[in-house]
């Protein structure tokens, strides 16, 4: 039976009890991690969010009644213990912070009994994730998950402190807003008082933070929930958290500067990692050509090399046809991998096909200088020698080549590069390599919609020197946009915003909006711009992704208290779920079965 806490006050968390307190009396409370009954003495590992502390229950030090209660203790019982801190009578436990001490219990109260959990509460759990998420409240007791959420809290607190010192104001923006069809699918919320009308949950506070700049608040930030109804993966959730900011009277360097200082302080004070400043910058064009990705992982080399000119006149038609059709031939060098088994190479060829490749050409350079290849018979010795020299290859290396449209070549080799790095164990989680990627294309053409769409959003400023291209070659216009990338993951992105009416109108024109359509979607922002708008720019981090990398986890589900699974459902609460017919009637909503 659960006992009252009346008269008891916790004096310390478990790991706040130290060797310096030897001889002092303490009151600690928490969950029983493990209990070992040795007859006249009982050892209990007590756990709270700070860690473990060993408690000793021994006849003579504690009442007969309390010793009898200690004999009943099982895992996950919640207890309160009063006792004296002593040096360990046995050997020191090097694996825990409190390994030199123990508490000799003088009284015990069982505050709550517990059923046997459906899985062990332990670090690095091997229990299937679906079961752990069903009982997430138990899963969250695991020390590794608790450490992740403690780190998340520290990052949020530090971010607020830093941005406040930098002159930012924390301002909340609405959760119920208007749907704007640009971008990902919105989550819609029906309105009871406006039948047939819907709010949308925000994909980001973008328009509101720009309005705050129009309102003169100068520097805004918010740690804010955002919502996107899109397909999930390891680093996506239907609801996620952004560190969102906007600044007035700034350009690209100003935004990058304040964020480099934020990242430097964040990593130093939370995980003890020095971030060398300034962070390396790379244009989108350079990133694609060197790494086949706009979020390159620069922890390792294996860069792409364009060999189109070298093979343009070769006898291998796969290469020459790709070049004639306006594409390119590019390769990567897996150094020292010439002895890779054919089975592994075939698996990599199939991997490349999954990203749109028709095939993948390879060339092994044996230690004696001879070749083993899928295409060597179509090329002369001189052509092969020129190709290996262009790839800076040496005996023992293995080369892979893709030949197709540039977009496909980049996608294939960019992903193949990462797959090889995973197989060769080149991706060290305790190594942190930051990169700014700048000068993104302003627009991308949507074949589905038959028009250009904004790569970032419709309010992104073009590079000044590219403004004239909006009339002639919109696909060549670069944006004053920038992403911050960490270890091949985009952790944040932003841009300088358009603030001149003529540029904004031209942007909407290129996007295929009439003036009426533009005002219908974004009229409140465009009207605000009529009354004096400062030059402004901003950036938003994906907090979940950032913490995932800092905590060296593989999934953002491990840094979110109550995450959804791949189909956007919650296994614990069984959301989404049906609602009462009465609620639907109040909203004027009928459910139609899709056949």
C-alpha positions as CSV (number, residue, x, y, z in Angstrom):
1,X,0.0,0.0,0.0
2,X,1.3,3.4,-0.9
3,X,2.5,5.6,2.0
4,X,2.2,9.4,2.4
5,X,5.1,11.8,2.0
6,X,3.9,13.8,5.0
7,X,6.8,15.3,6.9
8,X,9.4,14.2,4.3
9,X,11.2,16.6,2.0
10,X,13.7,15.4,-0.6
11,X,17.1,16.9,0.2
12,X,19.1,15.8,-2.9
13,X,18.7,14.1,-6.2
14,X,20.6,10.9,-6.4
15,X,23.8,12.2,-8.0
16,X,23.8,15.3,-5.9
17,X,24.9,13.1,-3.0
18,X,28.7,13.3,-3.0
19,X,31.8,11.9,-1.2
20,X,32.2,15.3,0.5
21,X,28.9,14.6,2.3
22,X,30.2,11.5,4.1
23,X,28.5,11.3,7.5
24,X,25.7,13.6,6.6
25,X,22.0,12.6,6.7
26,X,20.1,12.9,3.4
27,X,16.6,12.2,2.1
28,X,16.4,10.8,-1.4
29,X,13.5,9.7,-3.5
30,X,13.1,7.8,-6.8
31,X,12.5,4.5,-8.6
32,X,14.0,1.1,-7.7
33,X,16.3,0.1,-10.6
34,X,17.4,-3.1,-9.0
35,X,17.1,-4.8,-5.6
36,X,19.4,-7.6,-4.3
37,X,18.4,-9.4,-1.1
38,X,21.4,-11.0,0.7
39,X,19.5,-12.0,3.8
40,X,20.4,-9.6,6.6
41,X,21.3,-6.9,4.1
42,X,19.5,-5.6,1.0
43,X,21.2,-3.6,-1.8
44,X,19.0,-1.2,-3.8
45,X,20.0,0.9,-6.8
46,X,17.8,4.0,-6.6
47,X,17.2,5.9,-9.8
48,X,16.0,9.4,-10.6
49,X,16.6,11.6,-13.6
50,X,20.1,12.5,-12.4
51,X,21.4,8.9,-12.2
52,X,21.9,6.0,-9.7
53,X,22.7,5.8,-6.0
54,X,23.2,2.7,-3.9
55,X,21.0,2.3,-0.8
56,X,21.9,-0.3,1.9
57,X,19.1,-1.7,4.1
58,X,20.6,-3.5,7.1
59,X,19.0,-5.0,10.1
60,X,20.0,-3.0,13.2
61,X,20.3,0.3,11.2
62,X,16.6,0.4,10.3
63,X,13.4,-0.7,12.1
64,X,12.2,-4.2,11.7
65,X,9.0,-2.9,10.0
66,X,11.0,-0.9,7.4
67,X,13.3,-3.8,6.8
68,X,10.3,-6.0,6.1
69,X,9.1,-3.4,3.6
70,X,12.6,-3.3,1.9
71,X,12.3,-7.1,1.4
72,X,9.3,-6.5,-0.8
73,X,10.9,-3.9,-3.1
74,X,10.8,-4.7,-6.8
75,X,11.9,-2.8,-9.9
76,X,10.0,0.5,-10.5
77,X,8.6,0.8,-6.9
78,X,8.8,4.5,-6.0
79,X,10.4,5.0,-2.6
80,X,11.6,7.6,-0.1
81,X,14.7,6.9,2.0
82,X,16.3,8.7,4.9
83,X,19.8,7.7,5.7
84,X,23.5,8.5,6.2
85,X,26.1,8.9,3.5
86,X,29.0,6.5,3.9
87,X,32.0,5.5,1.8
88,X,31.3,2.2,0.0
89,X,32.2,-0.8,2.1
90,X,32.8,-2.9,-1.0
91,X,34.7,-2.0,-4.2
92,X,34.2,1.4,-6.0
93,X,31.8,1.2,-9.0
94,X,33.5,3.2,-11.7
95,X,30.5,3.0,-14.0
96,X,28.3,5.5,-12.0
97,X,28.9,9.0,-10.7
98,X,28.1,7.9,-7.1
99,X,30.3,4.8,-7.3
100,X,32.4,5.8,-4.2
101,X,29.5,6.1,-1.8
102,X,26.3,4.6,-0.5
103,X,23.4,5.6,1.7
104,X,22.8,3.5,4.9
105,X,19.0,3.6,5.2
106,X,17.5,4.7,8.5
107,X,13.8,4.8,7.3
108,X,11.9,3.7,4.2
109,X,8.5,4.7,2.8
110,X,7.0,3.0,-0.3
111,X,5.3,5.9,-2.1
112,X,4.0,3.7,-5.0
113,X,4.1,0.1,-5.9
114,X,4.6,-1.0,-9.5
115,X,3.6,-3.9,-11.8
116,X,6.4,-5.6,-13.7
117,X,7.1,-3.4,-16.7
118,X,6.6,-4.9,-20.2
119,X,10.3,-4.4,-20.9
120,X,13.4,-3.6,-18.8
121,X,14.1,0.0,-18.0
122,X,17.7,0.2,-19.2
123,X,20.0,2.2,-21.4
124,X,20.4,1.2,-25.1
125,X,17.3,-0.9,-24.9
126,X,17.0,-3.8,-27.4
127,X,13.2,-3.8,-27.0
128,X,11.3,-3.2,-30.3
129,X,10.5,0.5,-30.8
130,X,6.8,-0.1,-31.3
131,X,6.5,-1.7,-27.9
132,X,8.6,1.1,-26.3
133,X,6.5,3.8,-27.9
134,X,3.2,2.1,-26.8
135,X,4.5,2.5,-23.2
136,X,6.4,5.7,-23.9
137,X,6.0,6.9,-20.2
138,X,8.1,3.9,-19.2
139,X,10.6,4.3,-22.1
140,X,11.2,7.9,-21.0
141,X,12.5,6.6,-17.7
142,X,15.6,5.2,-19.5
143,X,18.7,7.3,-18.6
144,X,19.8,7.7,-22.2
145,X,16.4,9.2,-23.2
146,X,16.3,11.3,-20.1
147,X,19.8,12.7,-20.9
148,X,18.6,13.6,-24.4
149,X,15.7,15.5,-23.1
150,X,17.8,17.2,-20.4
151,X,20.2,18.3,-23.2
152,X,17.2,19.6,-25.3
153,X,16.1,21.7,-22.3
154,X,19.6,23.1,-21.9
155,X,19.8,24.0,-25.5
156,X,16.5,25.8,-25.4
157,X,17.4,27.7,-22.2
158,X,20.9,28.7,-23.6
159,X,19.3,29.8,-26.9
160,X,16.9,32.1,-25.1
161,X,19.7,33.6,-23.0
162,X,22.0,34.1,-26.0
163,X,19.4,35.7,-28.3
164,X,18.1,37.9,-25.5
165,X,21.7,39.2,-25.0
166,X,21.9,39.8,-28.8
167,X,18.8,42.1,-28.6
168,X,16.1,39.6,-29.8
169,X,12.6,39.7,-28.4
170,X,10.7,36.4,-27.8
171,X,7.2,36.9,-29.4
172,X,4.5,34.2,-29.9
173,X,2.7,33.9,-33.2
174,X,-0.7,32.2,-33.9
175,X,-1.2,28.5,-34.1
176,X,-4.6,28.9,-36.0
177,X,-3.9,30.7,-39.2
178,X,-4.8,30.8,-42.9
179,X,-3.9,28.0,-45.4
180,X,-1.4,29.0,-48.1
181,X,-1.1,26.2,-50.7
182,X,2.6,26.9,-51.4
183,X,4.9,24.3,-49.8
184,X,3.9,21.1,-48.0
185,X,0.4,20.0,-47.2
186,X,-1.3,21.9,-44.3
187,X,-3.0,20.3,-41.3
188,X,-6.5,21.8,-41.4
189,X,-8.7,22.7,-38.4
190,X,-12.4,23.1,-39.0
191,X,-14.2,26.2,-37.6
192,X,-17.4,25.7,-35.7
193,X,-18.4,29.4,-35.8
194,X,-17.5,29.8,-39.5
195,X,-19.1,26.6,-41.1
196,X,-17.3,25.3,-44.1
197,X,-14.2,27.3,-43.3
198,X,-10.9,26.0,-42.0
199,X,-7.8,27.3,-40.1
200,X,-4.4,25.8,-40.9
201,X,-1.8,24.9,-38.4
202,X,1.4,26.8,-39.3
203,X,4.2,25.1,-41.3
204,X,6.3,28.0,-40.0
205,X,5.7,31.5,-38.6
206,X,7.1,32.9,-41.8
207,X,4.5,35.6,-42.6
208,X,4.0,36.6,-39.0
209,X,7.7,37.1,-38.3
210,X,8.0,39.3,-41.5
211,X,5.0,41.3,-40.2
212,X,6.8,41.8,-36.9
213,X,9.7,43.3,-38.8
214,X,7.1,45.6,-40.5
215,X,5.9,46.5,-37.0
216,X,9.4,47.6,-35.9
217,X,10.3,44.9,-33.5
218,X,13.8,44.7,-35.1
219,X,14.9,41.3,-33.8
220,X,12.4,38.4,-33.1
221,X,12.8,34.8,-32.0
222,X,10.5,32.0,-31.0
223,X,11.0,28.3,-30.1
224,X,7.8,27.2,-31.8
225,X,5.8,24.1,-32.9
226,X,5.2,23.8,-36.6
227,X,3.2,21.2,-38.6
228,X,3.5,19.6,-42.0
229,X,1.3,16.9,-43.4
230,X,4.1,15.1,-45.3
231,X,5.5,11.6,-45.5
232,X,7.8,10.8,-42.5
233,X,11.3,9.4,-42.2
234,X,14.0,9.2,-39.5
235,X,14.5,13.0,-39.3
236,X,10.9,14.1,-39.9
237,X,7.7,14.4,-37.7
238,X,4.2,15.8,-38.5
239,X,4.8,18.2,-35.6
240,X,8.3,19.5,-35.0
241,X,10.0,22.4,-33.2
242,X,11.9,25.3,-34.8
243,X,14.2,27.9,-33.3
244,X,12.8,30.7,-35.5
245,X,14.3,34.2,-35.9
246,X,14.0,37.3,-38.0
247,X,16.2,40.4,-38.1
248,X,15.8,43.9,-39.6
249,X,18.4,46.1,-41.3
250,X,20.7,43.1,-42.1
251,X,22.1,41.2,-45.0
252,X,23.5,37.6,-45.3
253,X,26.7,38.2,-43.3
254,X,24.8,39.6,-40.4
255,X,22.5,36.6,-40.1
256,X,25.4,34.1,-40.5
257,X,27.4,36.0,-37.9
258,X,24.9,35.9,-35.1
259,X,24.1,32.2,-35.8
260,X,27.8,31.2,-35.8
261,X,28.1,32.8,-32.4
262,X,25.0,31.0,-31.2
263,X,26.2,27.6,-32.5
264,X,29.6,28.1,-31.0
265,X,28.2,28.8,-27.5
266,X,25.5,26.1,-27.8
267,X,28.0,23.3,-28.6
268,X,30.6,24.4,-26.1
269,X,28.3,24.8,-23.1
270,X,26.1,21.7,-23.7
271,X,28.5,19.0,-25.1
272,X,31.9,20.6,-24.7
273,X,32.6,20.8,-28.5
274,X,34.5,23.7,-29.9
275,X,33.1,25.0,-33.2
276,X,35.9,26.7,-35.2
277,X,34.7,30.1,-36.5
278,X,34.1,31.3,-39.1
279,X,32.2,28.2,-40.4
280,X,33.2,27.2,-44.0
281,X,30.9,28.5,-46.8
282,X,30.2,26.8,-50.1
283,X,27.8,27.8,-52.9
284,X,25.0,25.5,-53.9
285,X,26.8,25.0,-57.3
286,X,30.1,24.0,-55.7
287,X,28.3,21.7,-53.2
288,X,26.5,19.8,-56.0
289,X,29.5,19.5,-58.3
290,X,31.9,18.3,-55.5
291,X,29.5,16.3,-53.4
292,X,26.3,15.7,-55.4
293,X,24.3,17.2,-52.6
294,X,23.0,20.5,-51.3
295,X,23.7,19.3,-47.8
296,X,27.1,17.7,-48.1
297,X,28.8,15.6,-45.4
298,X,32.3,17.0,-45.3
299,X,33.6,14.6,-42.7
300,X,35.2,12.6,-45.5
301,X,36.5,13.1,-49.0
302,X,35.5,10.9,-51.9
303,X,34.4,14.0,-53.9
304,X,32.8,13.8,-57.3
305,X,35.0,14.5,-60.4
306,X,33.7,15.5,-63.8
307,X,35.4,13.3,-66.4
308,X,33.1,14.3,-69.3
309,X,35.9,15.9,-71.4
310,X,38.2,12.9,-70.7
311,X,35.7,10.3,-72.1
312,X,33.9,12.5,-74.7
313,X,35.5,10.7,-77.6
314,X,36.0,7.3,-76.0
315,X,34.5,4.0,-77.4
316,X,32.1,3.5,-74.6
317,X,28.7,4.6,-75.9
318,X,27.1,4.9,-72.4
319,X,29.5,7.7,-71.6
320,X,29.5,9.4,-75.0
321,X,25.7,9.3,-75.4
322,X,25.1,10.8,-72.0
323,X,27.3,13.8,-73.0
324,X,25.7,14.2,-76.4
325,X,22.3,14.4,-74.7
326,X,23.4,17.3,-72.6
327,X,24.4,15.3,-69.5
328,X,27.7,14.5,-67.9
329,X,29.9,11.6,-66.7
330,X,31.2,11.9,-63.2
331,X,33.0,9.6,-60.8
332,X,34.1,9.0,-57.3
333,X,37.2,7.2,-56.0
334,X,36.8,4.6,-53.2
335,X,40.5,4.6,-52.2
336,X,42.0,1.3,-51.4
337,X,38.9,-0.7,-52.2
338,X,40.0,-2.4,-55.4
339,X,39.6,-5.8,-53.7
340,X,35.9,-5.2,-53.0
341,X,34.0,-8.5,-53.7
342,X,31.8,-8.5,-56.8
343,X,28.8,-9.2,-54.7
344,X,29.2,-5.9,-52.9
345,X,29.8,-4.1,-56.1
346,X,26.6,-5.6,-57.6
347,X,24.7,-4.4,-54.5
348,X,26.0,-0.9,-55.0
349,X,25.0,-1.0,-58.7
350,X,21.4,-1.9,-57.5
351,X,21.6,0.9,-54.9
352,X,22.5,3.4,-57.6
353,X,19.5,2.2,-59.7
354,X,17.2,3.1,-56.8
355,X,18.2,6.7,-57.3
356,X,17.4,6.8,-61.0
357,X,20.6,5.4,-62.5
358,X,20.3,3.1,-65.5
359,X,23.5,1.5,-64.3
360,X,26.8,2.1,-62.6
361,X,30.2,1.7,-64.3
362,X,33.2,0.6,-62.2
363,X,36.9,0.3,-62.6
364,X,39.2,-1.5,-60.2
365,X,42.9,-0.7,-60.4
366,X,44.8,-3.8,-59.4
367,X,48.1,-3.4,-57.4
368,X,50.0,-4.5,-60.5
369,X,48.4,-1.6,-62.5
370,X,46.0,-3.8,-64.5
371,X,42.3,-3.1,-64.6
372,X,39.1,-5.0,-63.7
373,X,36.2,-3.2,-65.1
374,X,32.6,-3.3,-66.4
375,X,33.6,-1.1,-69.4
376,X,37.4,-1.4,-70.0
377,X,37.0,-3.5,-73.1
378,X,35.3,-0.5,-74.8
379,X,38.3,1.9,-74.2
380,X,41.9,2.0,-75.2
381,X,44.8,1.7,-72.8
382,X,45.5,5.4,-73.3
383,X,41.9,6.4,-72.6
384,X,41.9,4.3,-69.4
385,X,45.1,5.9,-68.3
386,X,43.8,9.4,-68.9
387,X,40.6,8.5,-67.0
388,X,42.5,7.2,-63.9
389,X,44.8,10.3,-64.0
390,X,41.7,12.6,-64.0
391,X,40.3,10.7,-61.0
392,X,43.7,10.9,-59.2
393,X,43.6,7.2,-58.8
394,X,46.4,4.8,-57.8
395,X,46.8,1.0,-57.7
396,X,44.4,-0.4,-55.1
397,X,41.6,2.1,-55.8
398,X,38.1,1.4,-57.0
399,X,36.3,4.0,-59.2
400,X,32.6,4.3,-59.8
401,X,31.0,6.4,-62.7
402,X,27.5,7.6,-63.4
403,X,26.5,8.9,-66.9
404,X,23.1,10.7,-67.3
405,X,21.4,14.1,-66.8
406,X,23.3,16.2,-64.3
407,X,20.4,16.0,-61.7
408,X,20.5,12.2,-61.9
409,X,24.3,11.9,-61.8
410,X,24.4,14.2,-58.7
411,X,21.7,12.2,-56.9
412,X,23.2,8.8,-57.7
413,X,26.8,9.7,-56.8
414,X,25.9,11.9,-53.8
415,X,24.0,9.0,-52.3
416,X,26.5,6.3,-53.4
417,X,29.3,8.4,-51.7
418,X,27.3,8.3,-48.4
419,X,26.6,4.5,-48.8
420,X,30.3,3.8,-49.3
421,X,31.2,5.9,-46.3
422,X,28.7,4.0,-44.1
423,X,30.2,0.7,-45.3
424,X,33.7,1.9,-44.6
425,X,32.8,3.4,-41.2
426,X,33.9,6.9,-42.2
427,X,30.9,8.6,-40.4
428,X,32.1,9.3,-36.9
429,X,29.2,10.6,-34.7
430,X,31.6,12.4,-32.3
431,X,33.0,14.5,-35.2
432,X,31.0,17.7,-36.0
433,X,31.6,19.4,-39.4
434,X,29.5,22.5,-40.1
435,X,29.0,24.1,-43.5
436,X,27.0,27.1,-44.8
437,X,25.6,26.4,-48.3
438,X,24.7,29.6,-50.0
439,X,23.3,31.0,-53.3
440,X,20.6,28.4,-53.9
441,X,18.6,28.5,-57.1
442,X,15.6,30.9,-56.5
443,X,13.2,28.7,-58.5
444,X,12.7,25.2,-59.6
445,X,10.4,24.1,-62.4
446,X,7.4,21.8,-61.5
447,X,6.4,19.6,-64.5
448,X,3.4,18.6,-62.5
449,X,2.1,22.2,-62.1
450,X,3.6,23.5,-65.4
451,X,5.2,26.5,-63.7
452,X,8.1,27.6,-61.6
453,X,7.8,27.2,-57.9
454,X,9.9,28.9,-55.1
455,X,12.7,26.7,-53.9
456,X,12.6,28.4,-50.5
457,X,9.4,30.5,-50.4
458,X,7.9,33.3,-52.5
459,X,9.5,36.1,-50.3
460,X,13.1,35.1,-50.9
461,X,15.3,37.9,-52.3
462,X,17.2,37.2,-55.6
463,X,20.8,38.0,-55.8
464,X,21.0,41.6,-57.0
465,X,23.2,40.8,-59.9
466,X,20.6,38.2,-61.1
467,X,17.5,40.4,-61.0
468,X,17.5,41.0,-64.8
469,X,17.5,37.2,-65.4
470,X,14.0,37.0,-63.9
471,X,12.8,38.3,-67.3
472,X,14.9,36.1,-69.5
473,X,16.3,33.0,-67.7
474,X,14.5,32.6,-64.4
475,X,16.0,29.2,-63.9
476,X,19.5,30.8,-63.6
477,X,18.5,33.2,-60.8
478,X,20.3,32.7,-57.5
479,X,18.7,33.4,-54.2
480,X,20.1,35.2,-51.2
481,X,19.3,32.0,-49.3
482,X,21.6,30.0,-47.0
483,X,21.4,26.6,-45.2
484,X,23.4,25.5,-42.2
485,X,24.5,21.9,-42.6
486,X,25.9,19.6,-40.0
487,X,27.4,16.2,-40.9
488,X,25.3,16.0,-44.0
489,X,22.0,17.0,-42.4
490,X,20.4,20.4,-42.9
491,X,19.8,21.7,-39.4
492,X,18.5,25.2,-40.5
493,X,17.8,27.4,-43.4
494,X,16.9,31.0,-44.2
495,X,17.1,33.9,-46.6
496,X,17.1,37.6,-47.1
497,X,13.5,38.6,-47.8
498,X,12.1,40.7,-50.6
499,X,11.1,44.1,-49.3
500,X,10.7,46.1,-52.6
501,X,7.2,46.0,-54.1
502,X,8.4,45.8,-57.7
503,X,10.6,42.8,-57.0
504,X,7.9,41.0,-55.1
505,X,5.3,41.6,-57.9
506,X,7.9,40.3,-60.4
507,X,8.4,37.2,-58.2
508,X,4.7,36.5,-58.1
509,X,4.5,37.0,-61.9
510,X,7.3,34.4,-62.5
511,X,5.5,32.0,-60.1
512,X,2.4,32.3,-62.3
513,X,0.2,34.2,-59.8
514,X,-1.9,37.1,-61.1
515,X,-1.9,40.2,-58.9
516,X,-5.4,39.2,-57.6
517,X,-4.2,35.6,-56.7
518,X,-1.2,37.0,-54.9
519,X,-3.4,39.4,-52.8
520,X,-5.9,36.6,-52.2
521,X,-3.2,34.4,-50.6
522,X,-0.8,37.0,-49.1
523,X,-2.8,40.2,-49.1
524,X,-2.2,41.1,-45.4
525,X,1.6,40.9,-45.9
526,X,1.6,42.8,-49.2
527,X,-0.6,45.5,-47.7
528,X,1.7,45.8,-44.7
529,X,4.6,46.4,-47.2
530,X,2.8,49.6,-48.4
531,X,3.5,51.3,-45.1
532,X,7.3,51.1,-44.8
533,X,9.1,47.8,-44.6
534,X,12.8,47.5,-43.5
535,X,15.2,45.2,-45.2
536,X,15.0,42.0,-43.3
537,X,16.2,38.4,-43.2
538,X,15.8,35.3,-41.0
539,X,16.6,31.7,-40.3
540,X,15.0,28.8,-38.6
541,X,16.6,25.7,-37.1
542,X,15.0,22.3,-36.8
543,X,15.5,21.8,-33.1
544,X,14.7,18.1,-33.2
545,X,17.3,17.4,-35.9
546,X,19.9,19.6,-34.1
547,X,19.5,17.7,-30.8
548,X,19.5,14.3,-32.6
549,X,23.0,15.1,-34.0
550,X,24.3,16.6,-30.7
551,X,23.0,13.5,-28.8
552,X,24.5,11.2,-31.5
553,X,21.2,9.5,-32.2
554,X,19.9,8.1,-35.5
555,X,16.3,9.2,-35.2
556,X,14.6,12.4,-33.9
557,X,12.1,10.1,-32.1
558,X,14.9,9.6,-29.5
559,X,15.0,13.3,-28.7
560,X,11.2,14.1,-28.6
561,X,9.2,13.2,-25.5
562,X,6.1,11.8,-27.3
563,X,6.9,11.3,-31.0
564,X,4.7,9.9,-33.8
565,X,5.6,6.8,-35.9
566,X,5.9,6.6,-39.6
567,X,2.2,6.8,-40.4
568,X,1.9,9.9,-38.2
569,X,0.1,8.1,-35.4
570,X,0.8,7.9,-31.7
571,X,1.0,4.3,-30.4
572,X,0.5,5.4,-26.8
573,X,-2.6,7.6,-27.1
574,X,-3.9,5.9,-30.3
575,X,-4.2,9.3,-32.1
576,X,-5.6,10.1,-34.6
577,X,-8.9,8.5,-33.7
578,X,-12.6,8.8,-34.4
579,X,-14.7,11.5,-32.7
580,X,-18.3,11.7,-31.6
581,X,-20.9,12.2,-34.3
582,X,-22.2,15.2,-32.3
583,X,-18.8,16.9,-32.7
584,X,-18.9,16.3,-36.5
585,X,-22.4,17.7,-36.7
586,X,-21.5,20.9,-34.8
587,X,-18.7,21.4,-37.4
588,X,-20.9,20.5,-40.3
589,X,-18.5,17.7,-41.3
590,X,-19.5,14.4,-42.9
591,X,-17.1,11.5,-43.4
592,X,-17.0,10.1,-46.9
593,X,-15.5,6.7,-47.5
594,X,-12.7,6.6,-50.1
595,X,-13.2,3.6,-52.5
